[in-house]
């Protein structure tokens, strides 16, 4: 113990734990304590006395359940046919859903409205032939848009599990007289069930914490993230009782779902030795055409936001009225010439946050995996907490903690960067630790035995080996950071609007053409690093296996 304290690695661990305690644990503790303290009735008493809040919780759970079920029913069959069969257009159908991962949710909500809103392109076209669609606001729009966004997470999680499943197990079952369909249900399904449940859990928690789509499409339907934001705006930072209580509810829901998920997986845990995956079987004729058509339709619907935003960015408008068929460059001129500050802010804040996040994640990952001590398990646990926090919860915590006192960050660019770093830090941690587990300790030991100092060994030996994983994590961090809205919308101040915030404000004002232009630039900013990584560094950011 005494020897380990004398090393620089121990004191780096102390510093990392201190930073995580200050910027992760302290805001979270403020949220939880503020819900039961303060003048007057506690937040929990007000929560149970207000029907609107109780309705928001029930609506959120119902919405999350519906989206999770529909996304799973879409994602699992798509994963199965992609992993087990070949059919016309399979290459595109297998890859195109991944594009939905880089389309910010605020843009997805906007473009769904452009197509299916009250004045949407598809709505108007169908109305002219006598077909009236239900309003896209409320349950219909929320479930439709979220399901066709989040099914991708189920697809990614399950397709690799099916591809790695040992086909010999199915063959053994069928050799004993079990029908092919029944063998898949009795043999394959239990083995891939953990992957399905993990993906479904991710969809459920993302739906509970969703802010952009909920705020834009919920209309008058109370939802947890929306009423939390409204409470934060109404109370400000002087009285955080109600917003803290609602944020605590969100945290408790996620914790409960995590607990249930772990209990289910533990009851039926299967382990198989490495075998051979099934060779994809071709689907020909009408059967192949039908599968290709259905899968293509799902992909086309999920890509509707990207198609819509390209059209909308070049469509002329007069106020909130889109003049479909009239083209202009004035919308993009506004982004780059008339009002470029949101673009500059996004590039600056996201760039700084990505750099800080990757440096911190690489250092902490190295400490946890290669230089463990009595404190590294705590560092590992605390650094994973942001995965269970929605952006709205994080924004409430940061605003309440750093509004005044000895570290006043409210109203500065620093608090936006801080929100970015905390939300996306786990991405770098996951990549860094996975890579470090595959680097043998003998490499460092050989370097040190030749007289190279431990710290110098890290920079000269370990860091170059980690570089591909660091680049991949940096790109993933950048793409998700530059699109962040739910935390930054609570902590930003005038003049510090980012691209997602600007898009959100324009949608709220009904200026869809301008919102499309800013949205198109945002998508371009997200996609460019991914393209460069794939072409120059040969890094597959969205590798499925």
C-alpha positions in Angstrom: 0.0 0.0 0.0 2.8 2.4 1.0 4.7 1.7 -2.2 1.7 2.3 -4.4 1.0 5.7 -2.7 4.5 6.8 -3.7 3.9 6.3 -7.4 2.5 9.1 -9.7 -0.3 6.7 -10.8 -1.9 6.7 -7.4 -2.0 10.5 -7.2 -3.4 10.7 -10.8 -6.1 8.4 -9.6 -6.8 10.7 -6.6 -7.0 13.7 -9.0 -9.4 11.8 -11.3 -11.6 10.7 -8.5 -11.7 14.3 -7.1 -12.8 15.7 -10.5 -15.4 13.0 -10.9 -16.7 13.6 -7.4 -17.0 17.3 -8.1 -18.6 17.2 -11.5 -20.6 14.0 -11.4 -21.4 12.9 -7.8 -21.8 16.4 -6.4 -24.5 17.5 -8.9 -26.3 14.2 -8.6 -26.3 14.5 -4.8 -27.7 18.0 -5.1 -30.5 16.7 -7.2 -31.4 13.9 -4.8 -31.2 16.1 -1.7 -33.0 19.1 -3.1 -36.1 17.0 -3.7 -36.6 16.5 0.1 -35.2 19.8 1.4 -36.2 23.4 1.1 -39.0 25.6 2.3 -42.6 24.4 2.3 -43.8 21.0 1.1 -41.1 18.6 -0.2 -40.9 18.0 -3.9 -42.2 14.4 -3.4 -45.4 15.7 -1.7 -45.9 18.2 -4.5 -45.3 15.5 -7.1 -48.0 13.1 -5.7 -50.5 16.0 -5.2 -50.2 17.3 -8.8 -52.1 15.1 -11.3 -50.1 16.6 -14.2 -46.8 15.2 -12.8 -48.3 11.8 -12.1 -49.8 11.7 -15.6 -46.4 12.7 -17.1 -44.7 9.7 -15.3 -47.4 7.3 -16.5 -47.3 8.6 -20.1 -43.5 8.3 -20.1 -43.6 4.7 -19.0 -46.3 3.9 -21.5 -44.5 5.6 -24.3 -41.2 3.9 -23.4 -42.9 0.5 -23.3 -44.6 1.0 -26.7 -41.5 2.3 -28.4 -39.3 -0.5 -27.0 -41.8 -3.2 -28.1 -42.2 -1.8 -31.7 -38.5 -1.1 -32.1 -37.7 -4.6 -31.0 -40.3 -6.1 -33.4 -38.6 -4.1 -36.2 -35.0 -4.5 -35.2 -34.8 -8.2 -34.4 -36.4 -9.6 -37.6 -34.2 -7.2 -39.6 -31.1 -8.4 -37.8 -32.1 -12.0 -38.4 -32.7 -11.7 -42.2 -29.5 -9.6 -42.5 -27.3 -12.1 -40.6 -28.9 -15.3 -42.0 -29.9 -14.5 -45.6 -28.8 -12.8 -48.7 -31.3 -10.9 -50.8 -31.3 -8.1 -53.4 -30.0 -4.9 -51.9 -28.8 -6.5 -48.7 -25.5 -4.4 -48.6 -27.4 -1.1 -48.6 -30.1 -2.3 -46.3 -27.6 -3.6 -43.8 -25.6 -0.3 -43.6 -28.1 2.5 -44.3 -29.8 2.2 -40.9 -26.6 3.2 -39.2 -27.0 6.7 -40.7 -29.9 7.3 -38.4 -27.5 7.1 -35.5 -25.8 10.4 -36.6 -29.0 12.3 -37.3 -29.7 14.5 -34.2 -33.1 13.8 -32.7 -34.1 17.5 -32.9 -33.6 17.3 -36.7 -35.5 14.0 -36.9 -38.5 15.5 -35.1 -38.3 18.6 -37.3 -38.2 16.7 -40.6 -41.0 14.3 -39.5 -43.1 17.4 -39.1 -42.1 18.7 -42.5 -43.4 15.5 -44.0 -46.3 14.6 -41.8 -47.1 17.7 -39.9 -50.3 19.8 -40.4 -48.6 21.6 -43.3 -46.3 18.7 -44.2 -45.5 17.7 -47.8 -47.0 14.2 -47.5 -50.0 15.5 -45.5 -50.8 18.1 -48.1 -50.4 15.7 -51.0 -52.7 13.2 -49.5 -55.2 15.9 -48.5 -55.5 16.9 -52.1 -56.7 13.4 -53.1 -59.1 13.3 -50.1 -57.0 11.3 -47.6 -56.7 12.9 -44.2 -54.0 11.7 -41.8 -54.3 11.9 -38.1 -52.4 14.7 -36.4 -48.7 13.9 -36.0 -48.6 15.6 -32.6 -49.1 13.4 -29.6 -49.0 9.6 -29.3 -49.0 8.9 -33.1 -46.0 11.1 -33.9 -44.0 10.2 -30.7 -44.3 6.5 -31.2 -43.8 6.5 -34.9 -40.7 8.8 -34.9 -39.0 7.2 -31.9 -39.6 3.6 -33.1 -38.1 4.3 -36.5 -35.1 5.9 -34.9 -34.4 3.5 -32.0 -34.9 0.2 -33.8 -31.4 0.8 -35.2 -30.0 0.2 -31.7 -31.8 -3.1 -31.5 -30.6 -4.0 -35.0 -27.0 -3.3 -34.2 -27.0 -5.2 -30.9 -28.8 -8.3 -32.2 -27.2 -8.7 -35.6 -23.8 -9.4 -34.3 -25.2 -11.8 -31.7 -27.0 -13.8 -34.4 -23.9 -13.8 -36.7 -21.7 -15.2 -33.9 -24.3 -17.9 -32.8 -22.9 -21.4 -33.3 -25.0 -22.9 -36.1 -24.0 -26.4 -35.0 -26.4 -26.1 -32.0 -29.3 -25.6 -34.4 -28.2 -28.5 -36.6 -27.9 -30.8 -33.5 -31.5 -29.9 -32.5 -32.8 -30.5 -36.0 -31.0 -33.8 -36.2 -33.0 -34.9 -33.2 -36.2 -34.2 -35.1 -36.9 -30.6 -34.0 -38.4 -28.5 -36.8 -36.2 -25.6 -38.0 -38.5 -22.9 -36.7 -38.9 -24.5 -33.3 -35.1 -25.0 -33.1 -34.6 -21.3 -33.5 -37.1 -20.6 -30.7 -35.8 -23.2 -28.3 -32.0 -23.0 -29.1 -31.0 -19.7 -30.7 -33.5 -17.3 -29.0 -32.4 -18.1 -25.4 -28.7 -17.6 -26.3 -29.3 -14.2 -28.0 -31.8 -13.1 -25.5 -29.3 -11.1 -23.4 -28.4 -9.1 -26.5 -32.1 -8.5 -27.2 -32.8 -7.4 -23.6 -29.7 -5.2 -23.4 -30.8 -3.5 -26.7 -34.4 -3.1 -25.4 -33.1 -1.7 -22.2 -31.1 0.9 -24.1 -34.2 1.9 -26.1 -36.4 2.1 -23.0 -33.9 4.4 -21.1 -33.3 6.6 -24.2 -37.1 7.0 -24.6 -37.5 7.9 -20.9 -34.8 10.5 -21.2 -35.6 11.8 -24.7 -36.0 15.5 -24.8 -36.0 16.8 -28.3 -38.7 14.7 -29.9 -40.8 14.7 -26.7 -40.6 18.5 -26.5 -41.5 19.1 -30.2 -44.1 16.4 -30.8 -45.8 15.9 -27.4 -47.9 19.1 -27.9 -50.2 19.0 -24.8 -49.3 15.5 -23.7 -47.4 15.6 -20.4 -44.1 13.7 -20.5 -41.4 13.4 -17.8 -38.6 15.1 -19.7 -40.9 17.9 -20.8 -42.3 18.7 -17.4 -38.7 18.6 -15.9 -37.6 21.1 -18.5 -40.6 23.3 -17.8 -40.0 23.1 -14.1 -36.4 24.1 -14.6 -37.4 27.1 -16.8 -40.1 28.2 -14.3 -38.0 27.7 -11.1 -34.6 28.8 -12.5 -31.6 28.1 -10.2 -33.0 29.7 -7.1 -35.5 27.0 -6.3 -34.7 23.6 -7.7 -37.1 21.6 -5.6 -39.6 20.4 -8.3 -37.1 20.0 -11.1 -34.8 18.0 -8.8 -37.7 15.8 -7.8 -38.7 15.1 -11.4 -35.0 14.5 -12.3 -34.8 12.0 -9.4 -37.8 10.2 -10.7 -36.1 9.8 -14.1 -33.0 8.4 -12.3 -35.1 5.9 -10.2 -36.9 4.7 -13.3 -33.6 3.9 -15.1 -32.2 2.2 -12.0 -35.3 0.1 -11.6 -35.1 -1.0 -15.3 -31.4 -1.9 -14.9 -32.2 -4.0 -11.8 -35.0 -5.9 -13.5 -32.9 -6.5 -16.6 -30.1 -8.0 -14.6 -32.5 -10.3 -12.7 -34.0 -11.6 -16.0 -30.6 -12.2 -17.6 -29.3 -14.0 -14.5 -32.2 -16.4 -14.5 -31.3 -17.7 -18.0 -27.6 -17.4 -18.7 -26.2 -19.5 -21.5 -22.6 -19.9 -22.5 -21.3 -21.5 -25.6 -17.9 -22.3 -26.9 -16.8 -20.6 -30.1 -18.1 -22.3 -33.2 -19.0 -21.5 -36.7 -21.7 -19.1 -37.6 -24.4 -20.0 -40.1 -23.7 -19.3 -43.7 -26.2 -16.8 -45.1 -28.7 -18.5 -47.3 -30.0 -16.8 -50.4 -33.6 -15.8 -50.7 -34.7 -15.9 -54.3 -37.9 -15.2 -56.2 -40.9 -13.7 -54.6 -39.7 -14.5 -51.1 -36.5 -12.6 -51.7 -38.2 -9.7 -53.3 -40.8 -9.5 -50.5 -38.1 -9.5 -47.8 -36.0 -6.9 -49.7 -39.1 -4.7 -50.2 -40.1 -4.8 -46.5 -36.6 -4.2 -45.2 -36.1 -1.4 -47.8 -39.4 0.2 -46.7 -38.2 0.3 -43.0 -34.9 1.8 -44.0 -36.6 4.3 -46.3 -38.9 5.5 -43.5 -36.0 5.7 -41.1 -34.0 7.8 -43.6 -36.9 10.1 -44.2 -35.4 12.8 -41.9 -32.2 13.0 -43.9 -34.1 13.2 -47.2 -36.5 15.8 -45.8 -33.8 18.0 -44.4 -31.9 18.2 -47.7 -35.0 19.2 -49.5 -36.1 21.7 -46.8 -32.7 23.4 -46.7 -33.1 24.5 -50.3 -36.8 25.2 -50.3 -38.0 28.8 -50.3 -40.4 29.9 -47.6 -42.4 32.9 -46.5 -42.4 32.9 -42.7 -43.6 29.5 -41.5 -45.1 28.5 -44.9 -42.8 26.2 -47.0 -43.1 27.0 -50.7 -42.6 23.4 -51.9 -41.1 23.4 -55.5 -39.4 26.8 -55.2 -35.7 26.6 -54.6 -33.3 29.0 -52.9 -29.8 29.3 -51.3 -31.0 32.1 -48.9 -31.4 29.6 -46.1 -27.8 28.4 -46.2 -26.7 32.0 -46.7 -28.2 32.7 -43.3 -26.2 29.9 -41.7 -22.8 31.0 -43.1 -23.2 34.8 -43.5 -26.1 36.4 -41.7 -26.1 34.3 -38.4 -23.0 32.0 -38.3 -22.5 32.2 -34.5 -24.3 28.9 -33.7 -22.0 27.1 -36.1 -18.9 28.7 -34.6 -20.1 27.9 -31.1 -20.8 24.3 -31.9 -17.4 23.7 -33.5 -15.6 25.5 -30.6 -17.5 23.9 -27.7 -17.6 20.4 -29.2 -14.0 20.5 -30.2 -12.8 21.5 -26.8 -15.1 19.0 -25.1 -13.9 16.1 -27.3 -10.3 16.9 -26.6 -10.8 17.1 -22.9 -12.9 13.9 -22.9 -10.5 11.8 -24.8 -7.5 12.9 -22.8 -9.3 12.2 -19.5 -10.8 8.9 -20.7 -7.4 7.6 -22.0 -5.7 8.4 -18.7 -8.5 7.0 -16.5 -8.7 3.8 -18.7 -5.0 3.3 -18.3 -5.2 3.7 -14.5 -8.1 1.3 -14.2 -6.8 -1.5 -16.4 -3.0 -1.2 -16.1 -2.3 0.5 -12.8 -5.1 -0.7 -10.4 -5.1 0.4 -6.8 -7.5 0.8 -3.9 -9.2 3.8 -5.6 -9.5 2.7 -9.3 -12.7 0.6 -8.8 -14.4 3.8 -7.5 -13.1 5.8 -10.4 -14.4 3.1 -12.8 -17.9 3.1 -11.2 -18.3 6.9 -11.0 -17.2 7.4 -14.6 -20.0 5.1 -15.7 -22.8 7.0 -13.9 -23.4 9.4 -16.8 -24.6 6.5 -18.9 -27.7 6.3 -16.6 -28.4 10.0 -16.6 -30.5 11.8 -19.2 -29.3 15.1 -20.5 -32.2 16.9 -18.7 -31.2 15.4 -15.4 -27.5 16.4 -16.0 -28.5 19.9 -17.0 -30.6 20.3 -13.8 -27.8 19.1 -11.7 -25.1 21.4 -13.2 -27.4 24.4 -13.2 -28.3 23.9 -9.5 -24.7 23.2 -8.4 -22.7 25.8 -10.3 -25.2 28.7 -10.5 -23.4 30.6 -7.7 -21.1 29.8 -4.7 -17.4 29.3 -4.9 -17.5 28.0 -8.6 -20.0 30.1 -10.5 -20.2 28.6 -14.1 -23.8 29.4 -15.0 -24.0 31.6 -18.0 -20.5 30.8 -19.3 -19.3 28.6 -22.2 -17.5 26.5 -19.6 -20.7 24.9 -18.3 -21.7 23.9 -21.8 -18.4 22.3 -22.4 -18.6 20.6 -19.0 -22.0 19.2 -19.8 -20.6 17.8 -23.1 -17.6 16.2 -21.4 -19.7 14.5 -18.6 -22.3 13.1 -21.0 -19.9 11.6 -23.6 -16.9 10.6 -21.4 -18.1 7.0 -21.0 -17.7 6.5 -24.8 -13.9 7.1 -24.6 -13.7 5.0 -21.4 -15.3 2.0 -23.1 -13.0 2.1 -26.1 -9.9 2.7 -24.1 -10.5 -0.1 -21.6 -11.4 -2.6 -24.3 -8.1 -1.8 -26.1 -5.9 -1.8 -23.0 -7.2 -5.3 -22.0 -5.7 -6.6 -25.2 -2.2 -5.0 -24.7 0.1 -7.4 -22.9 1.9 -6.1 -19.8 5.1 -7.5 -21.1 5.4 -4.6 -23.5 5.6 -2.1 -20.7 7.8 -4.4 -18.6 10.3 -4.7 -21.4 10.4 -1.0 -21.9 10.9 -0.3 -18.2 13.6 -3.0 -18.0 15.6 -1.1 -20.6 15.7 2.0 -18.4 12.7 3.9 -19.8 10.7 5.6 -17.0 7.1 4.4 -16.4 5.5 7.6 -17.5 7.7 7.8 -20.6 6.8 4.2 -21.4 3.1 5.1 -21.4 3.7 7.8 -24.0 6.2 5.9 -26.1 4.8 2.3 -26.0 1.2 2.1 -24.8 -0.2 5.3 -26.3 0.8 4.5 -29.9 -0.9 1.1 -29.6 -4.1 2.8 -28.3 -4.1 5.4 -31.0 -6.7 3.7 -33.4 -9.1 3.2 -30.5 -8.6 6.8 -29.3 -9.3 8.1 -32.8 -12.4 6.0 -33.0 -13.6 7.2 -29.6 -12.8 10.8 -30.5 -15.0 10.6 -33.6 -17.8 8.9 -31.7 -17.5 11.5 -29.0 -17.5 14.4 -31.5 -20.5 13.1 -33.4 -22.6 12.8 -30.3 -21.3 15.9 -28.6 -22.0 18.3 -31.5 -25.6 17.1 -31.6 -26.2 17.3 -27.9 -29.3 19.3 -26.9 -31.1 18.1 -23.7 -28.4 19.3 -21.3 -27.1 22.3 -23.2 -30.6 23.7 -23.7 -30.8 24.1 -19.9 -27.4 25.6 -19.2 -26.8 27.9 -22.2 -27.1 31.7 -22.1 -27.8 34.3 -24.8 -25.2 34.4 -27.5 -24.0 30.9 -26.8 -26.5 29.0 -28.9 -25.2 25.9 -30.6 -26.6 24.4 -33.8 -29.0 22.0 -32.1 -30.3 24.8 -29.9 -30.7 27.1 -32.9 -32.6 24.4 -34.8 -34.8 23.8 -31.7 -35.6 27.6 -31.4 -36.4 27.9 -35.1 -38.7 24.9 -35.0 -40.5 26.5 -32.0 -40.9 29.6 -34.1 -42.3 27.6 -37.1 -39.4 28.6 -39.3 -38.8 25.2 -40.8 -36.7 26.3 -43.9 -34.1 28.0 -41.7 -34.1 25.1 -39.3 -33.5 22.7 -42.2 -30.5 24.8 -43.3 -28.9 24.8 -39.9 -29.8 21.1 -39.6 -28.2 20.2 -42.9 -25.0 21.9 -41.8 -25.1 20.0 -38.4 -25.5 16.7 -40.2 -22.5 17.6 -42.5 -20.4 18.5 -39.5 -21.2 15.1 -38.0 -20.7 13.0 -41.1 -17.4 14.6 -42.3 -15.2 13.1 -39.5 -16.8 9.7 -40.0 -16.1 9.8 -43.8 -12.5 11.0 -43.1 -12.0 8.2 -40.6 -13.2 5.6 -43.0 -11.3 6.8 -46.0 -8.0 8.0 -44.4 -7.6 6.0 -41.2 -9.6 3.0 -42.3 -11.5 3.1 -39.1 -15.0 1.6 -39.0 -16.7 3.7 -36.3 -19.9 1.7 -36.5 -18.4 -1.8 -36.8 -21.0 -4.5 -36.1 -18.6 -7.2 -35.2 
